[in-house]
Amino acid sequence: MAKEKPDSPTHEAMRQAAWDENTAADVQRPAHELAVEYRNIDALIPYVNNARTHSDEQVAQIAASIKEFGWTNPVLVDGDNGIIAGHGRVQAARNLGQTEIPVIELHGLSDTQRRAYILADNQLAINAGWNGDLLLNELERLQLDDFDISITGFGLDFAELDFDGESTDGDDDKYTRSIEVPIYEITGKKPAISELLDSTKADELLTEIAAAKLPAAISSFLKAAATRHTVFDFANIAEYYAHSTSDIQNLMERSALVIIDVDKAIENGFVYAATEIMKLATQDADNEE
């Protein structure tokens, strides 16, 4: 069988294809390829402003996962050994007595990007959903295999999880509401304005703030915060609502002092137009005198 000449069209095409493949790989390859390495746990520096919290129970779950599966998710650090992602894993490793743990050093992130990713790494996973039927099926299969369900982060009562069986792809409302609105019966007696609230604590704070002679901006802020200490008597408020004009009733509903429509109350918020309410209430009281 005759050998093909080295400079034949076939060899040339093969060389060209190989060159194109290597060139494409060079173009697509990042400047800093990800590399896993082991570093001393004491050299890693937690982010001082890390907003993510880890309870002792959750850290114990992470530790159990590491023991069961090994290190499947290295800690992410910057060039100064500052932890970007993996604070919980680091604490779990400490609890396990580990001194050398796997890390990946990220390159090329600006300070702003680094701080943003610390948040994104935690929040993006939370934004995902579950397909209830598939989840329950997988947990049941693991249980049949005598696997410790708690290592997955779910409890043994997983069968009682509230899933409707439909897939949640993250686009639907991920926040559920369970609101119990108290029902007050109207007795027929209209209470005085002073019976609607107890502002003792708020008034004390307002007096202290005024006496402190603070800059206007911070004084205004603290005065707004002080009003949170006002205690409302919702039974009397409901009674007052029943005897009020439509204007006052509307503002009380918009302030969620009286909830007629739960969804509307949530939309409007629970604190709104207190000054207007008091003004109209005062006018109403004056008209009755």
C-alpha positions in Angstrom: 0.0 0.0 0.0 1.5 3.3 -1.1 2.3 5.9 1.7 0.7 9.2 1.4 3.1 12.1 0.8 3.8 14.4 3.7 2.7 17.4 1.7 -0.5 15.9 0.4 -3.7 17.9 0.7 -4.9 15.4 3.4 -2.0 16.1 5.6 -2.2 19.8 5.0 -5.9 19.8 6.0 -5.2 17.8 9.2 -2.4 20.3 10.1 -4.7 23.2 9.5 -7.5 21.7 11.5 -5.2 21.0 14.4 -3.8 24.6 14.3 -7.3 26.1 14.2 -8.3 24.0 17.2 -5.3 25.0 19.3 -5.6 28.6 18.3 -9.3 28.6 19.3 -8.4 27.1 22.7 -5.8 29.8 23.3 -8.3 32.5 22.5 -11.0 31.1 24.8 -8.7 30.2 27.7 -9.0 32.8 30.5 -6.0 34.7 31.6 -6.1 32.9 35.0 -7.3 29.3 34.9 -9.1 28.1 38.0 -6.8 25.9 40.1 -7.6 24.1 43.4 -4.9 24.2 46.0 -4.8 23.4 49.7 -4.1 26.2 52.2 -3.8 26.5 55.9 -7.2 27.3 57.4 -5.6 29.9 59.8 -4.3 31.9 56.8 -7.8 32.5 55.5 -9.4 35.8 56.5 -13.1 36.2 56.9 -14.8 39.2 55.2 -15.5 41.6 58.0 -18.8 42.8 56.3 -20.1 39.4 55.5 -23.8 39.7 55.7 -24.5 36.0 55.5 -25.2 34.3 58.8 -24.6 30.7 59.8 -26.3 29.2 62.8 -24.5 26.5 64.8 -27.1 24.0 63.5 -26.4 24.9 59.9 -22.6 24.8 60.3 -23.1 21.3 61.8 -25.0 20.3 58.7 -22.2 21.6 56.5 -19.7 19.6 58.6 -21.8 16.5 58.2 -21.9 17.1 54.4 -18.1 17.4 54.3 -17.7 14.2 56.2 -20.1 12.3 54.0 -19.2 13.7 50.5 -15.7 15.2 51.0 -14.8 18.6 49.8 -16.9 19.2 46.7 -17.0 23.0 46.8 -13.7 24.7 47.6 -13.5 28.0 49.4 -13.1 31.0 47.1 -10.5 33.6 48.1 -8.9 36.7 46.8 -5.2 37.3 46.3 -4.8 38.2 50.0 -6.5 35.0 51.3 -9.6 37.0 52.0 -12.7 34.7 51.9 -15.1 35.5 49.1 -17.3 32.5 49.4 -17.3 29.7 51.9 -17.4 31.2 55.4 -19.7 28.5 56.6 -17.5 25.8 55.1 -14.4 27.2 56.8 -16.2 27.2 60.2 -17.4 23.6 59.6 -13.8 22.6 58.7 -12.6 24.1 62.0 -15.2 22.2 63.9 -13.9 19.0 62.2 -10.4 19.8 63.2 -9.2 20.2 59.6 -6.1 22.4 59.1 -5.6 22.3 55.3 -8.6 22.9 53.1 -9.1 23.3 49.4 -9.4 26.9 48.0 -9.6 28.5 44.6 -8.0 31.9 44.2 -10.1 34.2 42.0 -8.2 36.7 39.9 -9.2 39.8 38.1 -12.1 40.9 40.3 -12.3 44.6 41.2 -13.1 45.5 44.8 -16.7 46.3 43.8 -17.0 43.0 41.9 -15.6 41.1 44.8 -18.1 42.6 47.3 -21.0 42.1 44.8 -20.1 38.4 44.3 -20.0 37.8 48.0 -23.7 38.7 48.0 -24.5 37.0 44.7 -22.9 33.7 45.7 -25.4 33.4 48.5 -28.5 35.0 47.1 -28.6 33.4 43.6 -29.0 29.9 45.0 -31.8 31.1 47.3 -33.6 32.5 44.2 -34.0 29.0 42.8 -37.1 26.9 43.4 -38.1 23.2 43.9 -40.2 20.9 41.9 -42.2 19.5 44.9 -43.0 16.1 43.4 -39.5 15.4 42.2 -38.0 16.6 45.5 -40.2 14.4 47.6 -39.6 11.5 45.3 -35.8 11.9 45.7 -36.0 12.2 49.4 -38.1 9.1 49.7 -35.7 7.1 47.6 -32.8 8.2 49.8 -34.8 7.2 52.9 -35.4 3.7 51.3 -31.7 3.4 50.8 -31.2 4.1 54.6 -29.4 7.4 53.9 -29.3 10.0 56.6 -31.7 12.6 55.2 -30.5 15.3 57.5 -27.2 15.5 55.6 -29.2 16.9 52.7 -30.4 19.8 54.8 -34.0 18.4 55.0 -35.5 16.9 58.1 -37.2 13.5 58.6 -40.5 15.3 58.4 -39.9 16.1 54.8 -43.2 14.4 53.8 -45.0 17.3 55.5 -43.4 20.0 53.3 -45.9 22.3 51.8 -45.5 21.7 48.0 -48.3 21.9 45.5 -46.5 19.5 43.1 -46.0 22.1 40.5 -42.5 23.2 39.3 -41.2 26.4 40.7 -38.8 27.8 38.1 -37.9 31.0 40.1 -40.2 33.2 38.1 -43.2 32.8 40.4 -43.6 34.6 43.8 -41.1 32.9 46.1 -42.4 34.5 49.2 -45.5 33.2 50.8 -47.6 35.0 53.3 -49.4 33.6 56.3 -51.2 36.5 57.9 -53.7 36.2 60.7 -55.7 39.4 61.0 -57.4 39.9 64.4 -61.1 40.5 64.3 -62.5 43.1 66.6 -66.2 43.5 67.4 -67.6 47.0 67.5 -69.3 47.8 70.8 -70.8 51.2 69.8 -68.6 53.4 71.9 -66.3 55.8 70.1 -63.0 56.1 72.0 -61.0 59.3 72.5 -57.8 59.9 70.4 -55.7 59.4 73.6 -57.1 55.9 73.9 -55.9 54.8 70.4 -52.2 54.7 71.3 -49.6 54.9 74.0 -46.8 57.2 72.9 -45.0 57.4 76.2 -41.7 55.8 75.1 -41.7 57.6 71.8 -42.3 61.0 73.5 -39.4 60.3 75.9 -37.1 59.6 73.0 -38.3 62.7 71.1 -37.6 64.9 74.1 -34.1 63.4 74.4 -33.4 63.9 70.7 -34.5 67.5 70.8 -32.3 68.2 73.9 -29.3 66.7 72.2 -29.1 69.6 69.7 -28.0 67.3 66.8 -27.6 68.3 63.2 -30.9 68.6 61.4 -30.4 65.5 59.2 -29.6 63.0 62.0 -32.2 64.6 64.3 -34.9 64.1 61.7 -33.8 60.5 61.2 -33.9 59.7 64.9 -37.2 61.4 65.4 -38.7 59.2 62.6 -37.2 56.1 64.3 -38.6 57.1 67.7 -42.1 56.9 66.4 -41.6 53.1 66.1 -42.0 52.9 69.9 -45.6 54.1 69.6 -47.9 51.3 70.9 -51.3 51.1 69.1 -54.5 49.8 70.7 -56.1 48.1 67.7 -59.3 47.3 69.4 -60.0 51.0 70.1 -58.7 51.9 66.7 -61.2 49.6 65.1 -63.9 51.2 67.2 -62.8 54.7 66.2 -62.7 53.6 62.6 -66.3 52.5 62.8 -67.4 56.0 63.9 -65.2 58.0 61.6 -65.8 59.8 58.3 -65.0 58.1 55.0 -61.8 60.3 54.7 -60.4 59.1 58.0 -61.4 55.5 57.3 -59.6 55.7 53.9 -56.4 56.9 55.5 -56.6 54.4 58.4 -56.9 51.6 55.8 -54.0 53.0 53.8 -52.0 53.1 57.0 -53.1 49.5 57.7 -54.3 50.6 61.1 -57.5 48.9 60.1 -57.3 46.1 57.5 -60.3 45.6 55.3 -58.3 44.2 52.3 -55.2 42.3 53.3 -53.5 42.6 49.9 -54.2 46.3 49.7 -52.8 46.8 53.2 -49.6 45.0 52.3 -49.3 47.0 49.1 -49.7 50.3 51.0 -47.5 49.4 54.0 -48.2 49.4 57.7 -47.1 53.0 58.4 -48.5 55.8 56.3 -49.9 59.3 56.7 -50.0 59.4 60.5 -50.0 63.2 60.5 -52.9 63.4 58.1 -54.9 60.9 60.2 -54.3 62.9 63.4 -55.2 66.2 61.6 -58.5 64.8 60.3 -59.2 63.1 63.6 -58.7 66.4 65.5 -61.1 68.1 63.0 -63.6 65.4 63.5 -63.4 65.8 67.3 -63.8 69.5 67.0 -66.9 69.1 64.9 -68.4 66.8 67.6 -67.9 69.4 70.4 
